[in-house]
Amino acid sequence: MTTVRAGIAGAGMVAAVHADAIRRAGGSVAGVAASTPERSKAAAPRVGAGRAFDSAEELAVSDEIDVLHVCTPNALHGPLVRAALSAGKHVVCEKPLSLTGADSEDLVVLAANSGLVNAVPLVYRYHPMTVEARERVRRGQIGAVRLIHGHYLQDWLARPDDNNWRVDPAVGGASRAFADIGSHWCDLVEWISGHRISELTAATQTVLPQRSAAGRETFTGSQTESSAETTETAQTTQVAVTTEDAVQVLFRTDLGATGALVVSQVSPGRKNRLWFEIDGAERSLSYDGEDPENLLLGGRDRTEVLRRDALSEQANRINAVPAGHPWGYRDCFAAFTADVYAAIRDPDAGARKAPPYPTFADAARTAHITDAVLHSAAHRSWIEVS
Ligand SMILES: NC(=O)c1ccc[n+]([C@@H]2O[C@H](COP(=O)([O-])OP(=O)(O)OC[C@H]3O[C@@H](n4cnc5c(N)ncnc54)[C@H](O)[C@@H]3O)[C@@H](O)[C@H]2O)c1
């Protein structure tokens, strides 16, 4: 098996998860670049990188890598993806692919013209139980889909002294809560149900109009190098907030279902609650990301809790540990990266033509939904998703 040489741009929470997944997929972390040369040096042993690069731009075009993993704050995604593709590198870019739907489409075209592998870790597709949910819908076990509803709730930005680069629209983008986590929910339910959100109306809410300028460490504790940026002055300075803390969305799908979604980063006690329910004519399916080993298969006559055993062939393809041994977030990343690296290793395999993993096109789709959410909230109206 050829060793795929990876470069990781960014050295925070998700970069460490990528590093683990790269190794599990038989790759090597050839290089890492953080926000400064000093921080790159500090990050290299943490992610097990062979070399610390002075900048992400240098890493993106280096002869020492085959694939660039873009794990920086959002505003840097587009420029780094362009640099890497121009240099002939395969790209795994974190979500959001870019800050707008239009720019994301540009990147889709660039990647398609390059013939290089392009992937975005919309990784909740890589839990065996979400794969199982998809298979049950595809096999008609729940009947025609009527309602799709749920929420994605977190609490890490619930307090005025919680802050992060995501709060700043110049770095994180015009949408925060929706682009950050609502995008995952939409991708997942569209992928499972086979429906596409075709029109929506949304209300956004910024519950904390001001936040302490400090607090970049709020998501990851003190483990990442970005936390070093906290200063005493920053702790007492207040900054105005324009990005949304919460969003409520009503939607219709192209295949005639309706739905509702609540997204929040200010819901105390909810750490990462990605919950959805898909109600069909015969049965319903519901999944709770904080209790992911169980899938509820509802029915008028009988309701069952499915465990992570006796799964479909599709779910078992990635199901690398037996039921009772919990499948985790890092396992989702490892399974995703294994699929992406298989496509990198073998250009002639079907994976390049029909990728089993989410691509730039899937991420562009979520960017269009995000644009529609912001547009609808600003105009207080229903709008079509392009
Ligand atoms: N797919 C998922 O489930 C998932 C989960 C978490 C984060 N993400 C995405 O991953 C990205 C990073 O998020 P995170 O939670 O790891 O953030 P983080 O704050 O923990 O880390 C960001 C890192 O980027 C570095 N950085 C800043 N400017 C840089 C520059 N110019 N060059 C190189 N590095 C630079 C920071 O110093 C830090 O190490 C975001 O786009 C986020 O949306 C995706």
The ligand as an SDF file (V2000), in Angstrom:
LIG
                    3D

 44 48  0  0  0  0  0  0  0  0999 V2000
  -15.9570   18.2200   10.2720 N   0  0  0  0  0  0  0  0  0  0  0  0
  -16.0910   18.4550   11.5700 C   0  0  0  0  0  0  0  0  0  0  0  0
  -16.7670   17.6940   12.2920 O   0  0  0  0  0  0  0  0  0  0  0  0
  -15.3780   19.6220   12.1940 C   0  0  0  0  0  0  0  0  0  0  0  0
  -15.2170   19.7020   13.5840 C   0  0  0  0  0  0  0  0  0  0  0  0
  -14.5090   20.7800   14.1210 C   0  0  0  0  0  0  0  0  0  0  0  0
  -14.0200   21.7740   13.2690 C   0  0  0  0  0  0  0  0  0  0  0  0
  -14.2230   21.6940   11.9350 N   0  0  0  0  0  0  0  0  0  0  0  0
  -13.6820   22.7350   11.0410 C   0  0  0  0  0  0  0  0  0  0  0  0
  -12.2580   22.6850   11.1250 O   0  0  0  0  0  0  0  0  0  0  0  0
  -11.7140   23.9850   11.0500 C   0  0  0  0  0  0  0  0  0  0  0  0
  -10.8310   24.2130   12.2850 C   0  0  0  0  0  0  0  0  0  0  0  0
  -11.6180   24.1120   13.4470 O   0  0  0  0  0  0  0  0  0  0  0  0
  -10.9760   23.7840   14.8910 P   0  0  0  0  0  0  0  0  0  0  0  0
  -12.1260   23.4620   15.7750 O   0  0  0  0  0  0  0  0  0  0  0  0
   -9.8770   22.8080   14.7590 O   0  0  0  0  0  0  0  0  0  0  0  0
  -10.4140   25.2160   15.2880 O   0  0  0  0  0  0  0  0  0  0  0  0
   -9.2350   25.5520   16.3140 P   0  0  0  0  0  0  0  0  0  0  0  0
   -9.4320   26.9560   16.7240 O   0  0  0  0  0  0  0  0  0  0  0  0
   -9.1340   24.5030   17.3590 O   0  0  0  0  0  0  0  0  0  0  0  0
   -7.9380   25.4600   15.3900 O   0  0  0  0  0  0  0  0  0  0  0  0
   -7.6890   26.3350   14.3030 C   0  0  0  0  0  0  0  0  0  0  0  0
   -6.2150   26.2340   13.9970 C   0  0  0  0  0  0  0  0  0  0  0  0
   -5.8600   26.9940   12.8170 O   0  0  0  0  0  0  0  0  0  0  0  0
   -4.6720   27.7300   13.1210 C   0  0  0  0  0  0  0  0  0  0  0  0
   -4.4990   28.8590   12.2220 N   0  0  0  0  0  0  0  0  0  0  0  0
   -4.9960   30.1140   12.3380 C   0  0  0  0  0  0  0  0  0  0  0  0
   -4.5400   30.8680   11.3220 N   0  0  0  0  0  0  0  0  0  0  0  0
   -3.7210   30.0770   10.5740 C   0  0  0  0  0  0  0  0  0  0  0  0
   -2.9420   30.3030    9.4110 C   0  0  0  0  0  0  0  0  0  0  0  0
   -2.8840   31.4900    8.8080 N   0  0  0  0  0  0  0  0  0  0  0  0
   -2.2150   29.2770    8.9160 N   0  0  0  0  0  0  0  0  0  0  0  0
   -2.2400   28.0570    9.5070 C   0  0  0  0  0  0  0  0  0  0  0  0
   -2.9660   27.7950   10.6280 N   0  0  0  0  0  0  0  0  0  0  0  0
   -3.7070   28.7960   11.1520 C   0  0  0  0  0  0  0  0  0  0  0  0
   -4.9120   28.1330   14.5730 C   0  0  0  0  0  0  0  0  0  0  0  0
   -3.7890   28.6480   15.1590 O   0  0  0  0  0  0  0  0  0  0  0  0
   -5.3680   26.7800   15.1270 C   0  0  0  0  0  0  0  0  0  0  0  0
   -4.3010   25.8890   15.3410 O   0  0  0  0  0  0  0  0  0  0  0  0
  -12.9010   24.9310   10.9340 C   0  0  0  0  0  0  0  0  0  0  0  0
  -13.0770   25.2780    9.5870 O   0  0  0  0  0  0  0  0  0  0  0  0
  -14.0810   24.1350   11.4400 C   0  0  0  0  0  0  0  0  0  0  0  0
  -15.3060   24.5080   10.8400 O   0  0  0  0  0  0  0  0  0  0  0  0
  -14.8930   20.6390   11.3990 C   0  0  0  0  0  0  0  0  0  0  0  0
  1  2  1  0
  2  3  2  0
  2  4  1  0
  4  5  1  0
  4 44  2  0
  5  6  2  0
  6  7  1  0
  7  8  2  0
  8  9  1  0
  8 44  1  0
  9 10  1  0
  9 42  1  0
 10 11  1  0
 11 12  1  0
 11 40  1  0
 12 13  1  0
 13 14  1  0
 14 15  2  0
 14 16  1  0
 14 17  1  0
 17 18  1  0
 18 19  2  0
 18 20  1  0
 18 21  1  0
 21 22  1  0
 22 23  1  0
 23 24  1  0
 23 38  1  0
 24 25  1  0
 25 26  1  0
 25 36  1  0
 26 27  1  0
 26 35  1  0
 27 28  2  0
 28 29  1  0
 29 30  1  0
 29 35  2  0
 30 31  1  0
 30 32  2  0
 32 33  1  0
 33 34  2  0
 34 35  1  0
 36 37  1  0
 36 38  1  0
 38 39  1  0
 40 41  1  0
 40 42  1  0
 42 43  1  0
M  CHG  2   8   1  16  -1
M  END
$$$$
